[in-house]
Amino acid sequence: MVVQVESPPSRPAAGDLLRVLGVGFGIAVVVGGVVGQGIMRAPGIVAGALPSPAWILLAWLAGGAISLVDAFSLVELGSSVPRAGGPYAFVTRAFGPIAGTITGWSDWLNGVVGVGFMGVVFAEYTHRLGLLARFPIGAVAALLIALTWLINALGTQASGRSQHVGSALKALALLIIVVLCFAAPRSVPADLAPPHPTLTLAAIAIAMRAILNTYAGWNTCVYFCEEVHAPGRNVARSTFIGLGVITSLYVLINAGLLHVLSVDQIAGSKLPAADAVSSILGGASGMVITAFAVISVAAITNLSVMYATRIAYGMARDGVLPPVLAKVSKSGTPQAALLVTVLAGAALASTGVYDRLIAMGAVLVIAINIGVDLAALTLRRTEPDLRRPYRMPVFPLPPLIGLAINAALLFAIVREDPPHSLFALAAPLAIGGVYWLLRTRSPVTA
């Protein structure tokens, strides 16, 4: 791993994004983009597939290691092509505007769907707490999305601070659950635990898919390359430190669950963390878990709005979307891109059509990861002299391993759910086809 010293960034021109975010923000968005409701559910799936506590903890460590392998390519691209929009910018640089358009639309739609879905989940949890119960689910969801618009409209520094707070609260809540678990007496001695099914390849696949889904979102820092100080250095630091924090939290929470519950008890639960806290606190546990869910979902909704706005901004600046979406206010926020993103998310939240789109999201995420790995390989060949403040170790192994893992996951998901998966792949390809036709008639200057 080689990190070169960067020259000081130039003063931003009027209308540019503001470079006002630091390493703390980068770590916050990595942690905030990952830690959510997944860690409440996934331990049950993993425990149902793997035969022992040791295998369970090893699998969660492996999830962090696999994410780290994918991170090498992404961080190298983020340091060498520090442009807003993340994978959209990298794929465009490597393969041109049509491939970039397909990637950007896929990524932006995923972000918007996430905003709508998380808004509804937030509303459901607030109702469970007895808050805003007089208002319909759609109205509460729209209220949260409107709040994220207000925070982001105030400027880059305000939205950055909000992510600091949200991520810190989520990490603190998980640590409290860990402490509660280890403070409780062990409920099932290891030598009295019932026998567990034998480890099989299929069981490993089931467990790792759940784990990797729970790690999804670790790549969020690269969407803000133009707003983070010294991106060549700080994108790498933020991503790798954030992944270390996430992996540690996930291993700790699973070790805590295994201290309180048996493997079979975890496997038989849809919300093992809730069951563990319930065994310790009794009736107050529901309030604790629901409060964590409200904080978690609100923070992820805010982050989804932030990064989806940057994707729209990046595409608009390159002429893929209307140029008005590329206009930036003095506070550093692309206001029109922000408004379009939140309105689209609120519309999905109010209509409920996000359900099927969520089922397609995993396919698009994996396809985007494949595009990033291919971009890293391609740019090393086509632009060997490109300045790379961070160079991944043992190249080309990380992108090749990432390609193999993502291709296997894509094959497994398409095989399991062909209708949603194939439609998810076809939709952005159709958008790319339309864009190609428009370019052939009236070429767009990138």
C-alpha positions as semicolon CSV with decimal commas, in nm:
position;residue;x (nm);y (nm);z (nm)
1;M;0,000;0,000;0,000
2;V;0,154;0,330;-0,112
3;V;0,013;0,670;-0,016
4;Q;0,173;0,973;-0,182
5;V;0,169;1,327;-0,045
6;E;-0,080;1,553;-0,220
7;S;-0,031;1,912;-0,325
8;P;-0,269;2,160;-0,157
9;P;-0,611;2,175;-0,324
10;S;-0,686;2,474;-0,541
11;R;-0,941;2,731;-0,436
12;P;-1,288;2,623;-0,558
13;A;-1,446;2,828;-0,834
14;A;-1,786;2,987;-0,791
15;G;-2,055;2,723;-0,821
16;D;-1,823;2,433;-0,733
17;L;-1,873;2,195;-0,443
18;L;-1,694;2,309;-0,127
19;R;-1,399;2,111;0,005
20;V;-1,491;2,146;0,371
21;L;-1,520;1,787;0,497
22;G;-1,253;1,593;0,685
23;V;-1,156;1,240;0,784
24;G;-1,413;1,240;1,064
25;F;-1,692;1,295;0,812
26;G;-1,552;1,021;0,588
27;I;-1,548;0,769;0,873
28;A;-1,897;0,880;0,978
29;V;-2,045;0,818;0,632
30;V;-1,875;0,479;0,601
31;V;-2,009;0,368;0,940
32;G;-2,341;0,545;0,885
33;G;-2,387;0,392;0,542
34;V;-2,348;0,039;0,678
35;V;-2,480;0,009;1,033
36;G;-2,857;-0,024;1,028
37;Q;-3,139;-0,272;1,061
38;G;-2,937;-0,541;0,883
39;I;-2,735;-0,621;1,196
40;M;-3,060;-0,671;1,385
41;R;-3,175;-0,949;1,147
42;A;-2,871;-1,102;0,978
43;P;-2,728;-1,283;1,286
44;G;-3,032;-1,512;1,283
45;I;-2,976;-1,611;0,919
46;V;-2,605;-1,668;0,978
47;A;-2,660;-1,874;1,292
48;G;-2,913;-2,087;1,106
49;A;-2,652;-2,176;0,846
50;L;-2,327;-2,220;1,040
51;P;-2,257;-2,492;1,297
52;S;-2,077;-2,319;1,583
53;P;-1,998;-1,984;1,749
54;A;-1,643;-1,998;1,614
55;W;-1,766;-2,035;1,254
56;I;-2,018;-1,756;1,304
57;L;-1,758;-1,508;1,430
58;L;-1,513;-1,617;1,160
59;A;-1,779;-1,554;0,893
60;W;-1,840;-1,199;1,019
61;L;-1,465;-1,136;1,009
62;A;-1,459;-1,277;0,656
63;G;-1,732;-1,030;0,556
64;G;-1,507;-0,745;0,663
65;A;-1,213;-0,898;0,475
66;I;-1,416;-0,935;0,153
67;S;-1,533;-0,574;0,181
68;L;-1,170;-0,473;0,228
69;V;-1,075;-0,649;-0,096
70;D;-1,344;-0,454;-0,283
71;A;-1,230;-0,134;-0,110
72;F;-0,881;-0,146;-0,262
73;S;-1,008;-0,079;-0,615
74;L;-1,262;0,180;-0,505
75;V;-1,013;0,376;-0,294
76;E;-0,752;0,380;-0,570
77;L;-1,012;0,517;-0,811
78;G;-1,140;0,769;-0,558
79;S;-0,790;0,906;-0,497
80;S;-0,693;0,920;-0,865
81;V;-1,030;1,038;-1,007
82;P;-1,161;1,254;-0,719
83;R;-1,490;1,359;-0,875
84;A;-1,840;1,370;-0,725
85;G;-2,069;1,078;-0,798
86;G;-1,850;0,784;-0,700
87;P;-1,877;0,481;-0,934
88;Y;-2,042;0,697;-1,203
89;A;-1,727;0,908;-1,234
90;F;-1,493;0,606;-1,233
91;V;-1,682;0,404;-1,494
92;T;-1,718;0,712;-1,715
93;R;-1,342;0,773;-1,700
94;A;-1,265;0,411;-1,787
95;F;-1,533;0,322;-2,043
96;G;-1,694;0,645;-2,161
97;P;-2,024;0,831;-2,110
98;I;-2,266;0,554;-2,209
99;A;-2,131;0,304;-1,954
100;G;-2,111;0,587;-1,703
101;T;-2,473;0,685;-1,770
102;I;-2,590;0,329;-1,708
103;T;-2,391;0,319;-1,383
104;G;-2,503;0,663;-1,268
105;W;-2,872;0,603;-1,330
106;S;-2,853;0,264;-1,158
107;D;-2,683;0,416;-0,856
108;W;-2,909;0,722;-0,833
109;L;-3,228;0,514;-0,862
110;N;-3,098;0,283;-0,590
111;G;-3,037;0,583;-0,368
112;V;-3,382;0,729;-0,432
113;V;-3,550;0,394;-0,367
114;G;-3,354;0,373;-0,042
115;V;-3,477;0,718;0,060
116;G;-3,841;0,619;0,002
117;F;-3,809;0,281;0,170
118;M;-3,625;0,414;0,474
119;G;-3,880;0,692;0,511
120;V;-4,159;0,434;0,539
121;V;-3,959;0,218;0,782
122;F;-3,894;0,526;0,996
123;A;-4,266;0,603;1,003
124;E;-4,352;0,249;1,108
125;Y;-4,105;0,259;1,396
126;T;-4,219;0,600;1,519
127;H;-4,574;0,464;1,532
128;R;-4,450;0,173;1,745
129;L;-4,304;0,427;1,985
130;G;-4,640;0,604;1,994
131;L;-4,504;0,911;1,817
132;L;-4,697;1,088;1,538
133;A;-4,950;0,804;1,554
134;R;-5,230;1,031;1,429
135;F;-5,056;1,081;1,097
136;P;-5,054;0,823;0,813
137;I;-4,735;0,629;0,740
138;G;-4,683;0,812;0,411
139;A;-4,714;1,153;0,575
140;V;-4,458;1,069;0,847
141;A;-4,222;0,930;0,583
142;A;-4,257;1,250;0,381
143;L;-4,194;1,453;0,697
144;L;-3,861;1,276;0,755
145;I;-3,758;1,323;0,392
146;A;-3,851;1,691;0,414
147;L;-3,633;1,720;0,726
148;T;-3,337;1,569;0,540
149;W;-3,397;1,822;0,262
150;L;-3,385;2,107;0,514
151;I;-3,062;1,980;0,673
152;N;-2,891;1,937;0,337
153;A;-3,024;2,267;0,201
154;L;-2,847;2,447;0,486
155;G;-2,515;2,349;0,330
156;T;-2,238;2,093;0,319
157;Q;-2,110;2,166;0,667
158;A;-2,456;2,130;0,824
159;S;-2,527;1,801;0,646
160;G;-2,179;1,678;0,737
161;R;-2,232;1,752;1,105
162;S;-2,568;1,575;1,097
163;Q;-2,394;1,263;0,970
164;H;-2,134;1,285;1,247
165;V;-2,414;1,287;1,504
166;G;-2,622;1,011;1,343
167;S;-2,330;0,771;1,300
168;A;-2,201;0,833;1,652
169;L;-2,544;0,761;1,802
170;K;-2,577;0,438;1,605
171;A;-2,232;0,316;1,707
172;L;-2,303;0,409;2,069
173;A;-2,636;0,222;2,064
174;L;-2,468;-0,094;1,933
175;L;-2,196;-0,069;2,198
176;I;-2,464;-0,036;2,467
177;I;-2,626;-0,357;2,340
178;V;-2,284;-0,528;2,346
179;V;-2,219;-0,415;2,705
180;L;-2,566;-0,530;2,815
181;C;-2,506;-0,873;2,661
182;F;-2,167;-0,930;2,820
183;A;-2,288;-0,797;3,156
184;A;-2,559;-1,066;3,165
185;P;-2,482;-1,420;3,284
186;R;-2,418;-1,675;3,011
187;S;-2,750;-1,854;2,952
188;V;-2,635;-2,173;2,776
189;P;-2,298;-2,328;2,865
190;A;-2,106;-2,433;2,554
191;D;-2,089;-2,800;2,657
192;L;-2,470;-2,816;2,696
193;A;-2,556;-2,655;2,363
194;P;-2,754;-2,885;2,128
195;P;-2,582;-3,027;1,818
196;H;-2,588;-2,814;1,505
197;P;-2,609;-2,917;1,138
198;T;-2,284;-2,995;0,958
199;L;-2,114;-2,714;0,769
200;T;-2,187;-2,727;0,394
201;L;-2,098;-2,512;0,093
202;A;-2,464;-2,409;0,053
203;A;-2,476;-2,302;0,419
204;I;-2,164;-2,090;0,375
205;A;-2,322;-1,923;0,069
206;I;-2,642;-1,841;0,262
207;A;-2,448;-1,698;0,556
208;M;-2,207;-1,493;0,346
209;R;-2,483;-1,341;0,133
210;A;-2,659;-1,218;0,449
211;I;-2,333;-1,088;0,592
212;L;-2,225;-0,907;0,275
213;N;-2,569;-0,744;0,251
214;T;-2,518;-0,621;0,607
215;Y;-2,179;-0,473;0,512
216;A;-2,325;-0,295;0,207
217;G;-2,276;0,082;0,212
218;W;-1,909;0,089;0,314
219;N;-1,823;0,267;-0,014
220;T;-2,013;0,588;0,064
221;C;-1,711;0,815;0,120
222;V;-1,611;0,815;-0,250
223;Y;-1,930;1,001;-0,346
224;F;-1,787;1,307;-0,168
225;C;-1,436;1,310;-0,322
226;E;-1,471;1,675;-0,425
227;E;-1,576;1,782;-0,076
228;V;-1,324;1,596;0,140
229;H;-0,991;1,764;0,214
230;A;-0,694;1,589;0,048
231;P;-0,906;1,310;-0,104
232;G;-0,601;1,112;-0,217
233;R;-0,510;1,060;0,146
234;N;-0,835;1,097;0,337
235;V;-1,063;0,878;0,123
236;A;-0,826;0,589;0,194
237;R;-0,805;0,668;0,565
238;S;-1,179;0,713;0,603
239;T;-1,272;0,397;0,415
240;F;-1,022;0,166;0,584
241;I;-1,075;0,304;0,935
242;G;-1,452;0,292;0,881
243;L;-1,436;-0,070;0,769
244;G;-1,226;-0,152;1,075
245;V;-1,487;0,010;1,302
246;I;-1,774;-0,171;1,130
247;T;-1,605;-0,512;1,139
248;S;-1,523;-0,468;1,508
249;L;-1,881;-0,366;1,590
250;Y;-2,028;-0,660;1,399
251;V;-1,798;-0,916;1,559
252;L;-1,865;-0,768;1,903
253;I;-2,244;-0,766;1,864
254;N;-2,242;-1,130;1,748
255;A;-2,010;-1,232;2,032
256;G;-2,249;-1,058;2,273
257;L;-2,551;-1,238;2,127
258;L;-2,369;-1,571;2,158
259;H;-2,299;-1,491;2,523
260;V;-2,669;-1,445;2,599
261;L;-2,838;-1,683;2,351
262;S;-2,753;-2,023;2,210
263;V;-2,681;-2,068;1,840
264;D;-3,022;-2,231;1,793
265;Q;-3,199;-1,950;1,977
266;I;-3,033;-1,694;1,751
267;A;-3,113;-1,903;1,443
268;G;-3,481;-1,923;1,541
269;S;-3,522;-1,549;1,582
270;K;-3,600;-1,280;1,322
271;L;-3,457;-1,015;1,555
272;P;-3,190;-1,181;1,772
273;A;-3,066;-0,852;1,916
274;A;-3,419;-0,772;2,036
275;D;-3,448;-1,116;2,195
276;A;-3,112;-1,079;2,367
277;V;-3,199;-0,738;2,510
278;S;-3,543;-0,868;2,608
279;S;-3,384;-1,148;2,811
280;I;-3,185;-0,882;3,000
281;L;-3,423;-0,587;3,034
282;G;-3,761;-0,754;3,004
283;G;-4,046;-0,530;2,890
284;A;-3,826;-0,224;2,836
285;S;-3,632;-0,397;2,559
286;G;-3,880;-0,314;2,284
287;M;-3,837;0,056;2,349
288;V;-3,456;0,027;2,335
289;I;-3,447;-0,162;2,004
290;T;-3,714;0,056;1,844
291;A;-3,531;0,374;1,950
292;F;-3,214;0,236;1,790
293;A;-3,409;0,160;1,473
294;V;-3,552;0,514;1,457
295;I;-3,206;0,673;1,495
296;S;-3,048;0,429;1,249
297;V;-3,309;0,468;0,978
298;A;-3,319;0,848;1,005
299;A;-2,940;0,870;0,971
300;I;-2,931;0,638;0,669
301;T;-3,213;0,833;0,502
302;N;-3,015;1,154;0,544
303;L;-2,701;0,991;0,404
304;S;-2,891;0,843;0,108
305;V;-3,018;1,191;0,023
306;M;-2,665;1,329;0,046
307;Y;-2,494;1,080;-0,184
308;A;-2,779;1,047;-0,435
309;T;-2,770;1,425;-0,475
310;R;-2,399;1,405;-0,562
311;I;-2,468;1,140;-0,829
312;A;-2,730;1,364;-0,992
313;Y;-2,493;1,660;-0,969
314;G;-2,208;1,467;-1,133
315;M;-2,427;1,348;-1,421
316;A;-2,572;1,696;-1,476
317;R;-2,227;1,853;-1,486
318;D;-2,130;1,607;-1,761
319;G;-2,445;1,681;-1,963
320;V;-2,623;1,355;-1,887
321;L;-2,896;1,536;-1,688
322;P;-3,028;1,894;-1,726
323;P;-2,756;2,148;-1,637
324;V;-2,973;2,316;-1,373
325;L;-2,903;2,013;-1,150
326;A;-2,532;2,102;-1,154
327;K;-2,582;2,447;-1,000
328;V;-2,432;2,476;-0,651
329;S;-2,533;2,727;-0,385
330;K;-2,282;2,933;-0,185
331;S;-2,323;2,685;0,102
332;G;-2,196;2,403;-0,122
333;T;-2,524;2,220;-0,188
334;P;-2,652;2,137;-0,540
335;Q;-2,998;2,267;-0,450
336;A;-3,187;2,157;-0,764
337;A;-3,032;1,808;-0,756
338;L;-3,122;1,787;-0,387
339;L;-3,483;1,890;-0,452
340;V;-3,530;1,637;-0,733
341;T;-3,382;1,360;-0,517
342;V;-3,604;1,425;-0,215
343;L;-3,918;1,472;-0,425
344;A;-3,855;1,140;-0,601
345;G;-3,792;0,967;-0,267
346;A;-4,105;1,120;-0,112
347;A;-4,314;1,013;-0,412
348;L;-4,193;0,655;-0,379
349;A;-4,261;0,662;-0,004
350;S;-4,617;0,787;-0,051
351;T;-4,710;0,546;-0,333
352;G;-4,543;0,233;-0,198
353;V;-4,404;0,130;-0,537
354;Y;-4,055;0,095;-0,388
355;D;-4,130;-0,262;-0,272
356;R;-4,043;-0,429;-0,601
357;L;-3,758;-0,187;-0,665
358;I;-3,595;-0,285;-0,335
359;A;-3,591;-0,647;-0,455
360;M;-3,390;-0,532;-0,757
361;G;-3,145;-0,320;-0,562
362;A;-2,900;-0,596;-0,468
363;V;-2,849;-0,686;-0,834
364;L;-2,766;-0,327;-0,927
365;V;-2,526;-0,286;-0,634
366;I;-2,334;-0,598;-0,739
367;A;-2,331;-0,488;-1,103
368;I;-2,191;-0,149;-0,997
369;N;-1,919;-0,323;-0,792
370;I;-1,824;-0,524;-1,102
371;G;-1,805;-0,201;-1,301
372;V;-1,573;-0,048;-1,039
373;D;-1,339;-0,349;-1,044
374;L;-1,328;-0,343;-1,424
375;A;-1,263;0,033;-1,420
376;A;-0,967;-0,012;-1,183
377;L;-0,816;-0,279;-1,411
378;T;-0,881;-0,077;-1,727
379;L;-0,738;0,253;-1,603
380;R;-0,417;0,083;-1,490
381;R;-0,375;-0,029;-1,853
382;T;-0,504;0,276;-2,043
383;E;-0,369;0,545;-1,810
384;P;-0,055;0,403;-1,647
385;D;0,076;0,755;-1,578
386;L;-0,241;0,873;-1,403
387;R;-0,148;1,020;-1,066
388;R;-0,253;0,769;-0,800
389;P;-0,200;0,904;-0,446
390;Y;-0,316;0,564;-0,323
391;R;-0,211;0,249;-0,509
392;M;-0,371;-0,080;-0,411
393;P;-0,135;-0,356;-0,294
394;V;-0,059;-0,674;-0,495
395;F;-0,234;-0,544;-0,807
396;P;-0,418;-0,696;-0,996
397;L;-0,530;-0,947;-0,731
398;P;-0,783;-0,726;-0,543
399;P;-0,999;-0,637;-0,848
400;L;-0,971;-0,991;-0,987
401;I;-1,082;-1,142;-0,656
402;G;-1,357;-0,881;-0,632
403;L;-1,477;-0,967;-0,982
404;A;-1,491;-1,336;-0,898
405;I;-1,685;-1,281;-0,575
406;N;-1,930;-1,032;-0,727
407;A;-1,986;-1,245;-1,038
408;A;-2,064;-1,547;-0,819
409;L;-2,307;-1,341;-0,608
410;L;-2,474;-1,199;-0,919
411;F;-2,520;-1,547;-1,065
412;A;-2,668;-1,676;-0,739
413;I;-2,917;-1,389;-0,707
414;V;-3,027;-1,403;-1,071
415;R;-3,078;-1,777;-1,039
416;E;-3,283;-1,734;-0,721
417;D;-3,508;-1,452;-0,849
418;P;-3,490;-1,425;-1,232
419;P;-3,784;-1,183;-1,292
420;H;-3,670;-0,903;-1,061
421;S;-3,302;-0,959;-1,129
422;L;-3,327;-0,955;-1,508
423;F;-3,555;-0,650;-1,505
424;A;-3,308;-0,472;-1,275
425;L;-3,030;-0,536;-1,527
426;A;-3,244;-0,451;-1,831
427;A;-3,378;-0,115;-1,706
428;P;-3,045;0,075;-1,687
429;L;-2,933;-0,086;-2,014
430;A;-3,247;0,057;-2,176
431;I;-3,164;0,400;-2,033
432;G;-2,813;0,365;-2,175
433;G;-2,960;0,275;-2,513
434;V;-3,180;0,586;-2,514
435;Y;-2,882;0,800;-2,416
436;W;-2,675;0,648;-2,699
437;L;-2,949;0,730;-2,951
438;L;-2,966;1,088;-2,826
439;R;-2,588;1,125;-2,850
440;T;-2,580;0,994;-3,206
441;R;-2,833;1,261;-3,309
442;S;-2,691;1,546;-3,102
443;P;-2,358;1,461;-2,932
444;V;-2,326;1,575;-2,572
445;T;-2,004;1,740;-2,472
446;A;-1,884;1,587;-2,144
